[in-house]
Amino acid sequence: MVENERTALGESLREEIAAEKARWQRETLARSLEKLPERQDEFITASGVPVERLYTPADLPDFDYLTELGFPGEYPYTRGIHATMHRGRLWTMRMFAGFGTAEDTNARFKYLLSKGQTGLSVAFDLPTLYGYDTDAPEALGEFGKCGVAVSSLKDMEILFDGIPLGEVSTSMTINSPAAIIWAMYIAAAENQGWDRRQLRGTLQNDILKEYIAQKEYIFPPRPSMRLVTDTIEFGTREMPAWNTISISGYHIREAGATAAQELAFTLADGMEYVRWAIERGLNVDEFAPRLSFFFNAHNDFFEEIAKYRAARRIWAREMKETFGAKDERSMLMRFHTQTAGVSLTAQQPMVNVVRVAIQALAAVLGGTQSLHTNSMDEALALPSEEAVQIALRTQQVIAHESGVTNTVDPLGGSYFIEALTRHLEAEAYEYFRRIEEMGGVLPAIEAGFFQREIAESAYRYQREIDERRRIIVGVNEYVEDEDIRIPILKIDPKGYERQVARLEALRRERDNEAVGAALSAIEAAARKENENLMPHFIHAVKVYATLGEIVDVLRKVFGTYREPVEWV
């Protein structure tokens, strides 16, 4: 059937349905509302988008199945990037883990692998995230509280002791010093006897979202982008199976963004990385297949699913039409999902198991490639073994007992889902327009645009909770006065002492002349605009230069960044 005939048929059907809907409202709905009025005047998503009472084909004007949806594994990938999706292969169950010493975290990794986890995900402590060694004065009191401390290659070797790095996929959530930590991972794998080309995993490495939301930055934006581009270039040439960046909407959402803001800001960041890599001289089809994404799974079930579907469609279109990608792999949005940490409550923490299950189900139905499920106790402390096992089992129940993996994109074609997908897509493009008007992502960051938008959304959401227009179970409704009765993980109090002792011994026993030469080479290379720093980082960590020593050299060359107190 030719296009205009298909469209005309669709319009005729929608007109007929619209007329029938009007009749239903007059005859059936009106009687029902007289007897049983609706619970509230307005229903909205978690992001504040109004939700209509009923959705029909009439809510999808000009909808064309073949161009907007198509088929799984085919452009525009709305229905998934693989033809069989989870019928062929389940998502990677990748639980985020890290606390205290490398020894303790290594034990947790092995525990999770023994329980059926299929990939590793490393959480680093705050000093590591900011590029400080554990014994730095700036790191005092922060050792191991939100992740594992990694100050040198020695720590990285202990972290993965007994885990064959050529056989496991590893994700590392680190950003400003990401290139250096990656160098340590590469060196640790090579010391195990693996070729770097065999290594599989993902480096978060998304510095733009740090300026936008998470604030764990060290250097100013432009030298930071140079480091990210170095990793993309190095990975393209040397590590074809590694995802050099995980462009993260997760932390943007955790800061208070709406679903549309998470979608728009994440994809805008992704396109900025593509521009920098192209400017470096890389062909888009060389590096784009190894770009990956990281999204939040928040409480609003259908909005989250629509967000993932819109993300795939937008990314495919922009890669093809804006950046001229020819390889279909460049158009595929592969993404990891983590359930919403910000949604977890310290009150009645066992209820978090329910929240996480709903969020995880949304991620699966939205077509995620890997998934982390938060533990019920994470509003109180780092997760205990019992809590993390329940979180992992949640994924396994969804995978093997729910039936949702038996068909591809089971919610595709839902009038509500498709209308919501369209709405989020339109909101994202409106944000792209505003960002472009400001000169792009970096000028928008410098002007405080993203920060203001997120702050306003976070304020609106909190006000809805405070005014009880949005119910949070156990917080502003169904409240109970009870003691917490779940086990809480406590970090080994002697861990800090062991870590510092290991650092002191390393500095005594290594070849300090070789370390000095390696640091000097990094400084010289950093002062050159187009020299890739990754080979220098790998050499430096192999002679056991520490994270803090390398970052200090970069601070000297690049300077540090302070966010403006006021934006124009």
Secondary structure, DSSP 8 states (H G I E B T S, - for coil): --HHHHHHHHHHHHHHHHHHHHHHIIIIIHHHHHHS--SSS--B-TT--B--S---GGGSTT--IIIII--TTSTT-TT-SSSSGGGT---EEEEEE--BSHHHHHHHHHHHHHTT--EEEEEB-HHHHTT--TTSGGGTT-TTSSSB---SHHHHHHHTTTS-TTTSEEEEE--TTHHHHHHHHHHHHHHTT--GGG-EEEE----HHIIIII----S-HHHHHHHHHHHHHHHHHH-TTEE-EEEE-HHHHHTT--HHHHHHHHHHHHHHHHHHHHHTT--HHHHGGGEEEEEEE-S-HHHHHHHHHHHHHHHHHIIIIIS---SHHHH---EEEEE-GGG--SSSGGGHHHHHHHHHHHHHHTT-SEEE---TTTTTSS--HHHHHHHHHHHHHHHHHS-TTSSSSTTTT-HHHHHHHHHHHHHHHHHHHHHHHTTSHHHHHHTTHHHHHHHHHHHHHHHHHHTTSS--BTTTBS-------S------TTHHHHHHHHHHHHHHHS-HHHHHHHHHHHHHHHTSTT--SHHHHHHHHHTT--HHHHHHHHHHHH------SS--
